[in-house]
Amino acid sequence: MSRILVTGTEGYLGSHIVDFLRWGGFTVIKAGRRNCDVKIDPSSPQWPEALKVDALIHSGWDMTASQSGKSDEFNLDGSCAFLKLASEQKLKKIIFISSISAYEEAKSIYGRNAFAAEQVAAQCGAITIRPGLVYGGKGDGLTMTLTKLIRKLPILPLIGGGAQKLYPCHVDDLCRFIQWLLEKAPDQQTALFTAASSTPLTFRQVLEKLAKKERKNPIFVPIPFWSLYYPLKTIESWGISLRTKSDSLVSLLNQNPSPYFESLQVWPGQFRSNLS
């Protein structure tokens, strides 16, 4: 297997997947709206004419879609349609990158839509991956956003006391796991994996470890969830685009409370913990 179609390649995770697989000798075709090899409209995707690939890694998800209607159109409907198109191509493998925030009782729009897309992915014979808190490498992932706040602010708000559990997932470990799936997993097999260390960190521990790396010693001030969530919602209702979305906050602080790690035992590797 050598030709892999990857969506979401302009994002933090997608760009790492492309670089890692190319380094591993795969031919990677980047799909998206811009700066790509193949143009795909996420709201009404079509399978590129005459495109021949062995596998699809679908990691495209519009994280700017903070409103439910737009999120449904660009993410849930578009992802489901594209997964079905891929299934019709009889590819050897389809890998859908979901999230640890996706579960049946998810509180965020993102989590609910990702869970719904997982059901379609299973019908299409896809392997679904639920990454935890992805960190490491280059780019502007969530941990980098938190790091930038730590660099700027001597006082950090600690939402709900910071007791929420987060499961770390180094981006290189995730890419190694994806490569292993492409090379070793049976073709056209449906499976669900939580891709992260099974040892959680609290939100406060994550902030403390990031601060230690920056040689910072911020003061943590506990605040209630609503004191940050509702101002974000209000600003979004004015049509102002923010780097941190209200739904992203809900997703971060309401991840799956009981993630399933048993299926990950088939992988001979492991996910490092402690944000190392």
Backbone as CSV, one residue per row, in Angstrom:
resi,resn,N_x,N_y,N_z,CA_x,CA_y,CA_z,C_x,C_y,C_z
1,MET,0.848,-1.192,0.000,0.000,0.000,0.000,0.883,1.241,0.000
2,SER,0.673,2.121,-0.974,1.581,3.260,-1.062,0.889,4.594,-1.321
3,ARG,-0.273,4.626,-1.965,-0.928,5.890,-2.305,-2.057,6.170,-1.308
4,ILE,-1.875,7.283,-0.569,-2.804,7.604,0.504,-3.395,8.994,0.258
5,LEU,-4.715,9.100,0.289,-5.411,10.384,0.201,-5.671,10.872,1.619
6,VAL,-5.245,12.104,1.913,-5.406,12.659,3.261,-6.160,13.975,3.176
7,THR,-7.202,14.132,3.983,-7.934,15.394,4.069,-7.480,16.164,5.312
8,GLY,-7.827,17.450,5.351,-7.475,18.262,6.511,-5.993,18.531,6.623
9,THR,-5.299,18.593,5.490,-3.844,18.670,5.516,-3.291,20.051,5.878
10,GLU,-4.152,21.054,5.942,-3.697,22.382,6.373,-3.768,22.538,7.879
11,GLY,-4.397,21.580,8.546,-4.514,21.639,9.992,-3.286,21.088,10.692
12,TYR,-3.252,21.274,11.981,-2.125,20.828,12.809,-1.892,19.327,12.665
13,LEU,-2.927,18.515,12.871,-2.756,17.071,12.811,-2.547,16.588,11.384
14,GLY,-3.365,17.071,10.457,-3.271,16.613,9.073,-1.907,16.863,8.463
15,SER,-1.322,18.016,8.764,-0.002,18.332,8.206,1.065,17.390,8.751
16,HIS,0.950,17.010,10.020,1.894,16.057,10.591,1.737,14.671,9.961
17,ILE,0.503,14.265,9.715,0.273,12.962,9.085,0.918,12.920,7.703
18,VAL,0.738,13.988,6.928,1.327,14.053,5.588,2.846,13.918,5.655
19,ASP,3.485,14.721,6.495,4.947,14.699,6.587,5.454,13.335,7.055
20,PHE,4.792,12.768,8.038,5.244,11.494,8.602,5.131,10.367,7.576
21,LEU,4.006,10.304,6.864,3.816,9.230,5.890,4.761,9.393,4.696
22,ARG,4.978,10.612,4.262,5.924,10.833,3.169,7.324,10.419,3.590
23,TRP,7.696,10.740,4.805,8.991,10.326,5.335,9.086,8.799,5.373
24,GLY,7.947,8.133,5.598,7.911,6.673,5.649,7.815,6.003,4.292
25,GLY,7.830,6.785,3.216,7.859,6.213,1.885,6.519,6.121,1.175
26,PHE,5.465,6.637,1.778,4.150,6.627,1.151,4.028,7.785,0.163
27,THR,3.219,7.581,-0.860,2.826,8.674,-1.749,1.545,9.270,-1.190
28,VAL,1.599,10.533,-0.782,0.459,11.172,-0.125,-0.139,12.217,-1.049
29,ILE,-1.459,12.119,-1.256,-2.200,13.111,-2.037,-3.002,13.960,-1.054
30,LYS,-2.722,15.257,-1.037,-3.389,16.175,-0.122,-4.702,16.647,-0.726
31,ALA,-5.797,16.504,0.043,-7.119,16.917,-0.428,-7.663,18.027,0.462
32,GLY,-8.285,19.026,-0.167,-8.855,20.116,0.614,-9.357,21.229,-0.263
33,ARG,-9.512,22.425,0.327,-10.035,23.574,-0.403,-8.929,24.441,-0.999
34,ARG,-7.731,24.405,-0.414,-6.631,25.235,-0.905,-5.306,24.577,-0.507
35,ASN,-4.257,24.976,-1.213,-2.909,24.452,-0.960,-2.905,22.923,-0.907
36,CYS,-3.494,22.313,-1.921,-3.642,20.861,-1.925,-3.409,20.313,-3.330
37,ASP,-3.352,19.000,-3.423,-3.197,18.331,-4.716,-4.540,18.113,-5.396
38,VAL,-5.579,17.919,-4.581,-6.922,17.633,-5.094,-7.915,18.538,-4.382
39,LYS,-8.742,19.253,-5.144,-9.736,20.150,-4.559,-10.983,19.381,-4.148
40,ILE,-11.428,19.631,-2.915,-12.653,19.013,-2.411,-13.442,20.064,-1.650
41,ASP,-14.710,20.214,-1.986,-15.612,21.117,-1.282,-16.244,20.345,-0.136
42,PRO,-15.952,20.679,1.128,-16.460,19.896,2.249,-17.974,19.920,2.398
43,SER,-18.634,20.940,1.841,-20.095,21.008,1.967,-20.805,20.106,0.955
44,SER,-20.147,19.803,-0.168,-20.740,18.906,-1.167,-19.610,18.143,-1.867
45,PRO,-18.959,17.245,-1.139,-17.775,16.574,-1.686,-18.100,15.643,-2.852
46,GLN,-17.159,15.577,-3.772,-17.214,14.640,-4.895,-15.883,13.894,-4.942
47,TRP,-15.950,12.600,-5.306,-14.705,11.860,-5.417,-13.951,12.351,-6.647
48,PRO,-12.678,12.737,-6.476,-11.913,13.277,-7.609,-11.867,12.305,-8.784
49,GLU,-12.161,12.818,-9.962,-12.218,11.987,-11.157,-10.849,11.360,-11.446
50,ALA,-10.877,10.088,-11.749,-9.692,9.316,-12.140,-8.663,9.176,-11.018
51,LEU,-9.026,9.537,-9.789,-8.083,9.400,-8.684,-8.030,7.958,-8.211
52,LYS,-6.843,7.400,-8.166,-6.645,6.035,-7.706,-5.745,6.049,-6.474
53,VAL,-6.293,5.628,-5.361,-5.510,5.545,-4.126,-5.827,4.226,-3.432
54,ASP,-4.952,3.854,-2.512,-5.148,2.618,-1.760,-5.929,2.839,-0.471
55,ALA,-5.812,4.041,0.079,-6.445,4.299,1.373,-6.784,5.771,1.514
56,LEU,-7.727,6.048,2.410,-8.117,7.414,2.761,-7.910,7.618,4.253
57,ILE,-7.308,8.740,4.614,-7.286,9.194,6.004,-8.070,10.494,6.049
58,HIS,-9.235,10.443,6.654,-10.098,11.632,6.691,-9.914,12.336,8.031
59,SER,-9.135,13.427,8.006,-8.910,14.203,9.225,-9.425,15.629,9.067
60,GLY,-10.187,15.883,7.996,-10.695,17.222,7.745,-11.918,17.521,8.593
61,TRP,-11.837,18.570,9.402,-12.964,18.995,10.250,-12.828,20.483,10.476
62,ASP,-13.841,21.242,10.123,-13.787,22.700,10.213,-13.985,23.138,11.658
63,MET,-12.866,23.367,12.371,-12.948,23.744,13.778,-13.410,25.184,13.983
64,THR,-13.545,25.952,12.896,-14.078,27.309,13.027,-15.597,27.316,13.075
65,ALA,-16.203,26.169,12.834,-17.664,26.103,12.798,-18.210,25.960,14.208
66,SER,-18.424,27.074,14.865,-18.871,27.049,16.250,-20.384,27.031,16.367
67,GLN,-21.073,27.330,15.286,-22.533,27.316,15.321,-23.040,25.987,14.764
68,SER,-24.082,25.450,15.365,-24.536,24.104,15.043,-24.870,23.926,13.572
69,GLY,-25.577,24.882,12.964,-25.971,24.726,11.571,-24.789,24.604,10.640
70,LYS,-23.817,25.514,10.793,-22.638,25.461,9.950,-21.833,24.202,10.219
71,SER,-21.744,23.813,11.491,-20.991,22.624,11.843,-21.604,21.392,11.197
72,ASP,-22.934,21.301,11.187,-23.610,20.181,10.544,-23.274,20.132,9.063
73,GLU,-23.346,21.280,8.395,-23.154,21.332,6.948,-21.739,20.952,6.547
74,PHE,-20.760,21.590,7.175,-19.377,21.416,6.755,-18.722,20.170,7.337
75,ASN,-19.167,19.735,8.493,-18.491,18.635,9.160,-19.260,17.324,9.115
76,LEU,-20.414,17.280,9.733,-21.147,16.024,9.779,-21.605,15.586,8.396
77,ASP,-22.350,16.432,7.698,-22.875,16.044,6.390,-21.751,15.811,5.388
78,GLY,-20.765,16.717,5.381,-19.667,16.561,4.442,-18.826,15.335,4.707
79,SER,-18.538,15.069,5.972,-17.739,13.892,6.318,-18.462,12.606,5.962
80,CYS,-19.736,12.538,6.300,-20.508,11.329,6.005,-20.580,11.071,4.501
81,ALA,-20.803,12.135,3.742,-20.881,11.985,2.289,-19.550,11.504,1.713
82,PHE,-18.453,12.058,2.212,-17.147,11.690,1.666,-16.760,10.270,2.072
83,LEU,-17.107,9.865,3.289,-16.839,8.494,3.720,-17.607,7.494,2.856
84,LYS,-18.827,7.833,2.513,-19.623,6.950,1.651,-19.022,6.870,0.251
85,LEU,-18.545,8.006,-0.257,-17.892,8.006,-1.568,-16.635,7.135,-1.537
86,ALA,-15.873,7.227,-0.457,-14.666,6.418,-0.334,-15.001,4.934,-0.274
87,SER,-16.087,4.616,0.425,-16.503,3.220,0.522,-16.840,2.646,-0.850
88,GLU,-17.436,3.460,-1.717,-17.785,3.005,-3.062,-16.548,2.719,-3.915
89,GLN,-15.400,3.291,-3.530,-14.166,3.084,-4.296,-13.481,1.770,-3.952
90,LYS,-14.003,1.061,-2.956,-13.438,-0.228,-2.536,-11.962,-0.092,-2.138
91,LEU,-11.666,0.930,-1.358,-10.302,1.137,-0.902,-9.905,0.045,0.094
92,LYS,-8.607,-0.171,0.195,-8.142,-1.172,1.145,-8.399,-0.734,2.581
93,LYS,-8.220,0.564,2.836,-8.451,1.059,4.192,-9.022,2.471,4.150
94,ILE,-9.957,2.709,5.056,-10.483,4.046,5.312,-10.266,4.312,6.796
95,ILE,-9.574,5.409,7.110,-9.323,5.780,8.499,-9.979,7.129,8.766
96,PHE,-10.856,7.152,9.748,-11.553,8.381,10.118,-10.988,8.883,11.438
97,ILE,-10.459,10.110,11.429,-9.913,10.712,12.651,-11.039,11.450,13.365
98,SER,-11.465,10.916,14.483,-12.537,11.508,15.277,-11.927,12.237,16.472
99,SER,-12.449,12.029,17.654,-11.956,12.730,18.842,-12.391,11.992,20.095
100,ILE,-11.598,12.116,21.146,-11.982,11.544,22.430,-13.200,12.278,23.005
101,SER,-13.522,13.438,22.434,-14.719,14.176,22.848,-15.988,13.591,22.235
102,ALA,-15.839,12.614,21.324,-16.989,12.002,20.661,-17.473,10.795,21.461
103,TYR,-18.685,10.886,21.945,-19.347,9.749,22.603,-20.836,10.040,22.637
104,GLU,-21.603,9.047,22.987,-23.058,9.152,22.811,-23.668,10.307,23.590
105,GLU,-23.158,10.580,24.791,-23.717,11.661,25.617,-22.886,12.935,25.534
106,ALA,-22.160,13.122,24.435,-21.277,14.283,24.291,-22.041,15.587,24.482
107,LYS,-21.406,16.549,25.150,-22.043,17.825,25.430,-21.745,18.891,24.380
108,SER,-20.659,18.725,23.644,-20.292,19.723,22.640,-20.900,19.379,21.285
109,ILE,-21.114,20.393,20.460,-21.579,20.171,19.091,-20.577,19.300,18.347
110,TYR,-19.294,19.642,18.512,-18.235,18.876,17.870,-18.286,17.406,18.269
111,GLY,-18.417,17.132,19.559,-18.449,15.756,20.036,-19.651,14.984,19.520
112,ARG,-20.822,15.622,19.512,-22.032,14.941,19.025,-21.932,14.653,17.535
113,ASN,-21.444,15.624,16.767,-21.332,15.425,15.330,-20.271,14.393,14.982
114,ALA,-19.148,14.413,15.702,-18.105,13.424,15.460,-18.611,12.023,15.777
115,PHE,-19.391,11.884,16.845,-19.956,10.575,17.192,-20.907,10.093,16.106
116,ALA,-21.736,11.011,15.590,-22.654,10.637,14.509,-21.881,10.201,13.262
117,ALA,-20.798,10.919,12.955,-19.977,10.547,11.799,-19.316,9.196,12.002
118,GLU,-18.981,8.867,13.242,-18.393,7.552,13.542,-19.334,6.411,13.163
119,GLN,-20.631,6.626,13.350,-21.590,5.570,13.024,-21.604,5.315,11.519
120,VAL,-21.508,6.389,10.739,-21.446,6.240,9.285,-20.115,5.603,8.883
121,ALA,-19.048,6.000,9.544,-17.736,5.419,9.250,-17.751,3.917,9.456
122,ALA,-18.399,3.462,10.514,-18.486,2.028,10.779,-19.268,1.321,9.667
123,GLN,-20.334,1.949,9.199,-21.117,1.362,8.103,-20.299,1.277,6.821
124,CYS,-19.318,2.155,6.688,-18.474,2.188,5.482,-17.238,1.308,5.618
125,GLY,-17.138,0.581,6.725,-15.992,-0.285,6.915,-14.728,0.442,7.299
126,ALA,-14.869,1.580,7.958,-13.708,2.401,8.297,-13.162,2.080,9.683
127,ILE,-11.908,2.397,9.866,-11.276,2.383,11.182,-11.408,3.788,11.757
128,THR,-11.961,3.890,12.958,-12.121,5.189,13.609,-11.091,5.342,14.715
129,ILE,-10.422,6.487,14.729,-9.439,6.800,15.761,-9.931,7.996,16.561
130,ARG,-9.922,7.857,17.882,-10.276,8.963,18.773,-9.022,9.440,19.497
131,PRO,-8.309,10.422,18.945,-7.117,10.938,19.635,-7.510,11.674,20.920
132,GLY,-6.602,11.632,21.895,-6.794,12.399,23.108,-6.302,13.822,22.912
133,LEU,-5.682,14.396,23.942,-5.127,15.743,23.857,-3.832,15.665,23.053
134,VAL,-3.904,16.045,21.779,-2.752,15.913,20.888,-1.772,17.050,21.161
135,TYR,-0.496,16.680,21.286,0.532,17.674,21.574,1.826,17.290,20.865
136,GLY,2.787,18.208,20.867,4.095,17.939,20.292,4.197,18.357,18.838
137,GLY,5.421,18.257,18.302,5.643,18.589,16.909,5.567,20.090,16.664
138,LYS,5.417,20.425,15.399,5.343,21.826,15.001,3.881,22.234,14.814
139,GLY,3.659,23.510,14.659,2.305,23.966,14.356,1.598,24.539,15.555
140,ASP,0.305,24.737,15.397,-0.483,25.511,16.353,-1.628,24.691,16.922
141,GLY,-1.324,23.578,17.553,-2.353,22.768,18.189,-2.841,23.404,19.480
142,LEU,-3.711,22.697,20.171,-4.312,23.229,21.391,-3.267,23.507,22.460
143,THR,-2.315,22.599,22.643,-1.310,22.826,23.684,-0.448,24.058,23.379
144,MET,-0.241,24.347,22.095,0.493,25.564,21.749,-0.333,26.804,22.092
145,THR,-1.648,26.724,21.887,-2.515,27.832,22.273,-2.426,28.082,23.781
146,LEU,-2.443,26.996,24.558,-2.314,27.127,26.011,-0.939,27.672,26.389
147,THR,0.097,27.216,25.679,1.458,27.682,25.956,1.576,29.186,25.714
148,LYS,0.956,29.678,24.654,1.003,31.107,24.355,0.320,31.922,25.458
149,LEU,-0.761,31.385,26.013,-1.418,32.065,27.134,-0.510,32.097,28.352
150,ILE,0.183,30.979,28.587,1.097,30.905,29.730,2.223,31.924,29.578
151,ARG,2.702,32.104,28.355,3.786,33.068,28.111,3.343,34.504,28.370
152,LYS,2.065,34.789,28.114,1.582,36.163,28.186,0.989,36.540,29.536
153,LEU,0.336,35.572,30.203,-0.460,35.904,31.375,0.181,35.401,32.667
154,PRO,0.424,36.281,33.618,0.951,35.842,34.919,-0.122,35.175,35.785
155,ILE,-1.384,35.457,35.439,-2.508,34.865,36.164,-3.357,34.101,35.151
156,LEU,-3.608,32.823,35.425,-4.371,31.983,34.505,-5.684,31.543,35.135
157,PRO,-6.796,31.699,34.404,-8.078,31.195,34.912,-8.103,29.676,34.878
158,LEU,-8.532,29.072,35.963,-8.610,27.619,36.068,-10.084,27.241,36.116
159,ILE,-10.605,26.840,34.967,-12.042,26.617,34.835,-12.471,25.410,35.654
160,GLY,-13.459,25.631,36.520,-13.978,24.537,37.330,-12.962,23.909,38.259
161,GLY,-11.896,24.614,38.571,-10.884,24.073,39.462,-9.816,23.248,38.764
162,GLY,-10.007,22.965,37.472,-8.993,22.246,36.703,-8.914,20.764,36.967
163,ALA,-9.992,20.163,37.462,-9.964,18.732,37.797,-10.328,17.826,36.616
164,GLN,-10.679,18.400,35.486,-11.096,17.600,34.331,-9.942,16.707,33.851
165,LYS,-10.266,15.460,33.504,-9.247,14.505,33.058,-9.009,14.617,31.553
166,LEU,-7.741,14.699,31.178,-7.334,14.751,29.781,-6.329,13.626,29.532
167,TYR,-6.421,13.002,28.352,-5.570,11.865,28.020,-4.574,12.286,26.934
168,PRO,-3.280,12.393,27.282,-2.293,12.918,26.328,-2.016,11.988,25.163
169,CYS,-1.771,12.599,24.003,-1.497,11.855,22.767,-0.437,12.627,21.989
170,HIS,0.811,12.147,22.019,1.860,12.828,21.263,1.619,12.617,19.773
171,VAL,1.750,13.683,18.995,1.415,13.614,17.573,2.279,12.587,16.835
172,ASP,3.546,12.413,17.241,4.401,11.421,16.581,3.926,10.004,16.877
173,ASP,3.489,9.763,18.118,2.956,8.441,18.457,1.695,8.144,17.646
174,LEU,0.861,9.166,17.483,-0.362,8.992,16.705,-0.032,8.665,15.252
175,CYS,0.944,9.351,14.682,1.338,9.092,13.290,1.917,7.685,13.139
176,ARG,2.698,7.239,14.129,3.230,5.875,14.084,2.100,4.852,14.130
177,PHE,1.096,5.139,14.941,-0.047,4.235,15.034,-0.806,4.172,13.716
178,ILE,-0.995,5.318,13.071,-1.676,5.355,11.773,-0.878,4.574,10.735
179,GLN,0.442,4.747,10.723,1.274,3.999,9.780,1.156,2.499,10.028
180,TRP,1.131,2.114,11.295,0.976,0.695,11.626,-0.370,0.164,11.122
181,LEU,-1.415,0.936,11.271,-2.728,0.513,10.770,-2.697,0.327,9.251
182,LEU,-2.060,1.255,8.559,-1.984,1.158,7.104,-1.223,-0.082,6.663
183,GLU,-0.194,-0.432,7.403,0.685,-1.529,6.992,0.264,-2.882,7.538
184,LYS,-0.333,-2.906,8.740,-0.543,-4.184,9.421,-2.004,-4.580,9.635
185,ALA,-2.900,-3.609,9.743,-4.301,-3.948,10.021,-4.936,-4.633,8.814
186,PRO,-5.844,-5.601,9.039,-6.531,-6.255,7.910,-7.288,-5.244,7.061
187,ASP,-7.327,-5.494,5.743,-8.029,-4.595,4.837,-9.526,-4.596,5.109
188,GLN,-10.150,-3.419,4.906,-11.598,-3.241,5.007,-12.148,-3.773,6.331
189,GLN,-11.436,-3.460,7.396,-11.851,-3.883,8.729,-12.365,-2.692,9.517
190,THR,-13.516,-2.849,10.158,-14.068,-1.799,11.004,-13.529,-1.954,12.420
191,ALA,-13.064,-0.859,12.995,-12.539,-0.902,14.359,-12.601,0.499,14.964
192,LEU,-12.553,0.555,16.294,-12.563,1.821,17.017,-11.413,1.818,18.013
193,PHE,-10.570,2.856,17.948,-9.423,2.959,18.838,-9.417,4.316,19.534
194,THR,-9.150,4.307,20.842,-8.825,5.532,21.551,-7.313,5.675,21.515
195,ALA,-6.817,6.707,20.861,-5.383,6.893,20.660,-4.845,7.904,21.662
196,ALA,-4.353,7.396,22.773,-3.834,8.269,23.827,-3.232,7.396,24.918
197,SER,-2.494,8.024,25.812,-2.055,7.326,27.009,-3.266,7.040,27.888
198,SER,-3.289,5.876,28.486,-4.412,5.529,29.361,-4.270,6.168,30.743
199,THR,-3.151,6.841,30.965,-2.927,7.543,32.233,-3.294,9.016,32.062
200,PRO,-4.385,9.457,32.661,-4.833,10.840,32.423,-4.070,11.858,33.247
201,LEU,-4.135,13.094,32.789,-3.675,14.250,33.547,-4.879,15.155,33.770
202,THR,-4.905,15.845,34.876,-5.959,16.831,35.057,-5.615,18.073,34.228
203,PHE,-6.607,18.891,33.973,-6.383,20.127,33.223,-5.347,21.000,33.940
204,ARG,-5.418,21.027,35.249,-4.433,21.808,36.006,-3.031,21.229,35.814
205,GLN,-2.889,19.906,35.853,-1.574,19.296,35.652,-1.016,19.617,34.269
206,VAL,-1.893,19.640,33.265,-1.452,19.989,31.907,-0.884,21.404,31.897
207,LEU,-1.614,22.345,32.500,-1.145,23.727,32.541,0.159,23.850,33.325
208,GLU,0.272,23.130,34.426,1.487,23.185,35.238,2.690,22.652,34.472
209,LYS,2.511,21.552,33.732,3.615,20.966,32.966,4.030,21.881,31.809
210,LEU,3.060,22.490,31.150,3.389,23.429,30.080,4.102,24.654,30.633
211,ALA,3.664,25.120,31.796,4.303,26.277,32.428,5.739,25.951,32.842
212,LYS,5.961,24.744,33.322,7.309,24.337,33.732,8.259,24.337,32.542
213,LYS,7.760,23.867,31.381,8.588,23.876,30.172,8.991,25.297,29.784
214,GLU,8.100,26.249,30.046,8.366,27.647,29.712,9.071,28.403,30.841
215,ARG,9.368,27.679,31.926,9.982,28.290,33.099,9.139,29.441,33.633
216,LYS,7.843,29.200,33.653,6.895,30.172,34.175,6.261,29.614,35.447
217,ASN,5.815,30.504,36.280,5.152,30.102,37.516,3.872,30.925,37.686
218,PRO,2.879,30.661,36.851,1.660,31.479,36.893,0.829,31.219,38.149
219,ILE,0.017,32.173,38.462,-0.948,32.029,39.552,-2.252,31.528,38.954
220,PHE,-2.782,30.441,39.492,-4.038,29.874,39.003,-5.198,30.402,39.845
221,VAL,-6.194,30.912,39.137,-7.381,31.445,39.812,-8.602,30.654,39.356
222,PRO,-9.205,29.843,40.239,-10.393,29.071,39.856,-11.546,29.988,39.477
223,ILE,-12.198,29.655,38.353,-13.377,30.412,37.926,-14.448,29.424,37.485
224,PRO,-15.712,29.788,37.597,-16.765,28.904,37.107,-16.791,28.848,35.589
225,PHE,-17.258,27.743,35.053,-17.286,27.527,33.609,-18.050,28.633,32.886
226,TRP,-19.198,29.006,33.423,-20.067,29.975,32.738,-19.415,31.340,32.576
227,SER,-18.478,31.700,33.475,-17.878,33.034,33.423,-17.004,33.235,32.190
228,LEU,-16.589,32.143,31.547,-15.839,32.234,30.297,-16.688,31.827,29.102
229,TYR,-17.548,30.837,29.319,-18.345,30.299,28.207,-19.319,31.342,27.656
230,TYR,-20.084,31.992,28.523,-21.110,32.913,28.037,-20.531,34.172,27.383
231,PRO,-19.442,34.736,27.878,-18.830,35.835,27.118,-18.377,35.402,25.722
232,LEU,-17.821,34.191,25.598,-17.421,33.697,24.277,-18.637,33.563,23.360
233,LYS,-19.734,33.021,23.896,-20.962,32.863,23.111,-21.486,34.226,22.666
234,THR,-21.438,35.202,23.551,-21.931,36.536,23.214,-21.114,37.155,22.090
235,ILE,-19.797,37.060,22.199,-18.926,37.625,21.166,-19.152,36.922,19.827
236,GLU,-19.324,35.608,19.841,-19.597,34.853,18.613,-20.919,35.273,17.988
237,SER,-21.908,35.591,18.831,-23.214,36.016,18.312,-23.128,37.355,17.590
238,TRP,-22.073,38.118,17.869,-21.852,39.387,17.173,-21.133,39.185,15.847
239,GLY,-20.808,37.940,15.522,-20.128,37.651,14.267,-18.630,37.837,14.319
240,ILE,-18.098,37.967,15.518,-16.650,38.147,15.682,-15.989,36.783,15.807
241,SER,-14.982,36.531,14.994,-14.274,35.254,15.013,-13.174,35.283,16.057
242,LEU,-13.189,34.291,16.941,-12.187,34.184,17.993,-11.333,32.945,17.779
243,ARG,-10.111,32.990,18.294,-9.241,31.838,18.190,-9.759,30.679,19.045
244,THR,-10.270,31.019,20.227,-10.864,30.020,21.110,-12.376,30.077,20.977
245,LYS,-12.983,28.974,20.566,-14.425,28.918,20.361,-15.130,28.399,21.618
246,SER,-16.357,28.840,21.810,-17.122,28.384,22.965,-17.313,26.869,22.934
247,ASP,-17.581,26.318,21.738,-17.788,24.875,21.647,-16.489,24.106,21.866
248,SER,-15.347,24.693,21.484,-14.051,24.061,21.745,-13.808,23.965,23.247
249,LEU,-14.243,24.979,23.978,-14.118,24.962,25.431,-14.965,23.843,26.029
250,VAL,-16.198,23.717,25.543,-17.074,22.638,26.008,-16.449,21.280,25.704
251,SER,-15.902,21.139,24.494,-15.302,19.876,24.070,-14.093,19.516,24.919
252,LEU,-13.214,20.500,25.164,-12.008,20.252,25.948,-12.326,19.794,27.361
253,LEU,-13.314,20.421,27.970,-13.607,20.161,29.375,-14.656,19.075,29.591
254,ASN,-15.146,18.485,28.504,-16.163,17.426,28.616,-15.825,16.271,27.679
255,GLN,-14.620,15.726,27.855,-14.220,14.579,27.049,-14.851,13.312,27.606
256,ASN,-14.743,12.245,26.832,-15.338,10.972,27.231,-14.848,10.578,28.623
257,PRO,-15.745,10.444,29.609,-15.306,10.129,30.978,-14.820,8.686,31.132
258,SER,-15.169,7.818,30.177,-14.774,6.405,30.257,-14.261,5.928,28.899
259,PRO,-13.115,6.435,28.461,-12.603,6.038,27.146,-12.244,4.560,27.094
260,TYR,-12.407,3.981,25.904,-12.186,2.557,25.700,-10.778,2.342,25.148
261,PHE,-9.909,1.683,25.935,-8.525,1.485,25.538,-8.192,0.040,25.161
262,GLU,-9.110,-0.889,25.397,-8.787,-2.305,25.220,-8.353,-2.651,23.797
263,SER,-8.996,-2.058,22.792,-8.665,-2.392,21.405,-7.245,-1.970,21.037
264,LEU,-6.683,-1.005,21.768,-5.352,-0.502,21.463,-4.258,-1.522,21.794
265,GLN,-4.606,-2.564,22.517,-3.621,-3.563,22.922,-3.023,-4.322,21.744
266,VAL,-3.674,-4.298,20.590,-3.135,-5.007,19.416,-1.912,-4.281,18.851
267,TRP,-1.742,-3.010,19.200,-0.608,-2.229,18.694,0.619,-2.495,19.545
268,PRO,1.748,-2.841,18.948,2.952,-3.111,19.740,3.604,-1.861,20.313
269,GLY,3.214,-0.681,19.862,3.767,0.555,20.385,2.997,1.046,21.586
270,GLN,3.287,2.272,22.001,2.567,2.868,23.116,2.578,4.384,23.007
271,PHE,1.613,5.007,23.663,1.527,6.459,23.698,2.193,6.955,24.972
272,ARG,3.130,7.871,24.807,3.832,8.417,25.972,2.870,9.281,26.798
273,SER,3.188,9.440,28.053,2.339,10.220,28.952,3.121,11.417,29.490
274,ASN,2.489,12.180,30.338,3.131,13.303,31.043,3.606,14.420,30.122
275,LEU,3.038,14.514,28.908,3.404,15.574,27.971,4.904,15.597,27.701
276,SER,5.531,14.424,27.753,6.983,14.323,27.539,7.318,14.329,26.053
